[in-house]
Amino acid sequence: MLVVIVITAFVMGSAPARADDVPGSCTGKFVNPITDVCWSCLFPLSVGGLKIWPSGRPDTDNNPTLPICACGSPLPRIGIAVGFWEPVRLVDVTTKPWCFPNLGGVKISPGFNIGRGTYGTTNQLGGAGQNTAKWHAHWYIYPLLYWMEIVTDFLCLEQSSFDIAYVTEIDPLWQDDTLTMLINPEAAVFANPVTTLACAADCVASTVSRPIDPLFWCAGCQGSMYPLNGNVASHLNPIQSSRLAASRMAYKMHRQFLAWGTMGKEGLCKKYPMPIMKKQQYRLQMVNPSPMVKGRYACAPIGASDLKPGVGRVWPVVGEDFGYLVWRKRNCCAL
């Protein structure tokens, strides 16, 4: 079934969005692994605590110190502790239900209306408009390095096939803030001015270097991680709120144990549960509607300012459906 969907999507939607597309229709294009991927985001590459291939982009702060590691029991095998960044997931973020921008802008609808998302001015507070947004999201399995066989016989790579792993249109927790409390009840603790103010520090840290993981309720410059759904209470612009929805989607996958920890010494021998997502583990690169493949902020950390990535990368009607490539930090004991 997935093969039929992908082939159909390729035939119907592989071309880039055109100016004469029907207003409000689903738009997008397939990710070109050669031209649409920021391959410099693979770096820095480290062995233990030593950067053997440095990069201008910040790395995580918990690489193993020693270059030698051991996995297995009762007779452990000795290996080398390597660290690298791997493109492993794709995320659609769109206001249009059943719209898949990263599948060429094809609409795969089961035939019932789940409700359309939106963004714009909906409320009035103190005489001023407060912008809100409602996004749908889709989570893809996308192990690009393994799929393209760029590196062969490397057990540290995730060895799986392309798949659509999660769609939020059929998830009632994604549609309703009250139901979402079932998986993030701690949100009530952080709904106060003090914890909200702390997110300003996360915004600066994410933009200058890397996110502050202890401030797990913050998504830096994008806003609050809670609720873990697509309802954004403070929509500033489409780039900001779509990146926030993508970040929340990643956190939601961790909270539901559908995504795991891969960074640090804990990840050298196997993946481990990470119900409170460490933001440093991920980078987000825009691939739809306009791929960003150059510059320090091409694959910015979660919470980094969207000022530079947001310039000229969204336009009305045919440039409003977003796709992000998710880069994940991997520490591994290469045996």
ZIQUI-V914646 format. One line per field, one symbol per residue. ss: DSSP state (H for helix, E for strand, C for the rest). burial: # if it has 16 or more other ideal C-beta (glycine too) atoms within 10 Angstrom, else .. A space follows every 50 residues. Layout:
ss=???
burial=???
//
This chain:
ss=CHHHHHHHHHHHHCCCCCCCCCCCCCCCCCCCCCCCCCHHHHCCEEECCE EEECCCCCCCCCCCCCCEEEECCCCCEEEEEEEEEEEEEEEEEECCCCEE HHHCCEECCCCCCCCCCEEEEEEEECCEEEEEEECEEEEEECCHHHHHCC CCCCCCCCCCCCEEEEEHHHCHHHHCHHHHCCCCHHHHHHCCHHHHHHHH HHHHHHHHCCCCCCCCCECHHHCECCCCCCEECCCCCHHHHHHHHHHHHH HHHHHCCCCCECCCHHHCCCCECCCCCCHHHEEEEEEECCCCCCCCCCEE ECCCCCCCCCCCCCECCCECCEEEEEEEEEEEEEC
burial=.....#..#...#...#........######.#..###.#########.. ......####.###....#.........#.#################### #######......#..#.#...........#################... .....###.....######.#.###....##.##..#..#.......##. .######..####.##################..##.############# #####...######.####....#..#############.###...#### ######..##..##...################..
//
